[in-house]
């Protein structure tokens, strides 16, 4: 019998906060390199092509591990899988501080991608396990998009401040230590709802109110998760919904990677911004992303609560946000850097609405024990697009300018919206059994 004194009110939101911490830490850690790229490039002798290969090293491992990590998390369980993921990338962050060459930096960057690949599949799976459908979009926005955005917002000023006091190597060491602290909190608090001794019976029933999957309740006190059954890859790959999600992410993830890894270089090389100025400006687009991520989830859930179907609510948000992104093309045509940052923020604002509902759609379509795998598949596709785009961006920037890149980013999201509308006719739980397949 579980003592009521051991439960925590609204515990699902504490879980959301811990998951938020993981995604925030993920984006904070990967931002250290992009924010400090100018001084690191000077010390290690990196040009834009060299830098593109360092970025490539991260994205290629990250993209592969998005699928592998998602599969492992579905097999190992959210608690064990995400702990392994954060542990690996925290060690990688520590190692960045010891790099003495471009090759070493690229190697440590590769290891960072290995660890971080499991972050978002694990976070998405955690949200699906801990939230009913009526709260899932806002929780997904808070955890996945909101956490990543806040990590990116906090990173530039904090990283610049830290580097001025303990150097760029010290900044990497600090992020690795923070990862260790997060890991301790995760192991204390996280388990599945049916196994958590912090969760009241009433809140457990609320979480599982529309859960048609058999809940895990037989070992409520134990912290050990059951291994999940194998994922039917063949059945997934036969679904048009999966191909729509995968192909669209292949196209839009490179836009986000560009904003994350190349904007400091753009501000430095084409706008003449100092490191201090970069720290003052680059957080602004990501702040708008964080705000819009939560609003996008709240609005989507609000539309569903008002009587609109899940299909109509999610697609309305996706289409509206996609049609807003072409405004960002004007970035390269304005004279002052502040207006340029404002225009970049428009795209990030739209991306917040977009990515929150994109991730929520995966949870709407697939059961929780397959969510990490599907999220992983889309992340791998996005990573492949990202590392191919990164190599191309390095050469375009070195030989021409950033202008062609900004022009390309302005048309991607409308194309992706069209792909999703064609591939996903109705957003509702898929039934593979009718096709002769089984989730079992």
Protein Blocks (a to p, Z undefined) as FASTA:
>chain_A
ZZfklpcehklmmmmmmmmmmmmmmmmmmmmmmmmmmmmmmmnopafklmmmmmmmmmmm
mmmmmmmmmmmmmmnopklmmmmmmmmmmmmmmmmmmpcbfklmmmmmmmmmmmmmmmmm
mmmmmmmmmpcfklmmmmmmmmmmmmmmmmmmmmmmmmmmmmmmnojklmmmmmmmmmmm
mmmmmmmmgccfklpckbcfklmmmmmmmccbdcdfklmmbmcdcddddddfklmmmpmk
lmmmmmmmmmmmmmmmmmmmmmmmmmmmmnopafklmmmmmmmmmmmmmmmmmmmmmmmm
mmmmnopafklmmmmmmmmmmmmmmmmmmmmmpfbfklmmmmmmmmmmmmmmmmmmmmmm
mmmmpcfklmmmmmmmmmmmmmmmmmmmmmmmmmmmmmmmmklmmmmmmmmmmmmmmmmm
mmmmbgcdddfklnopafZZ
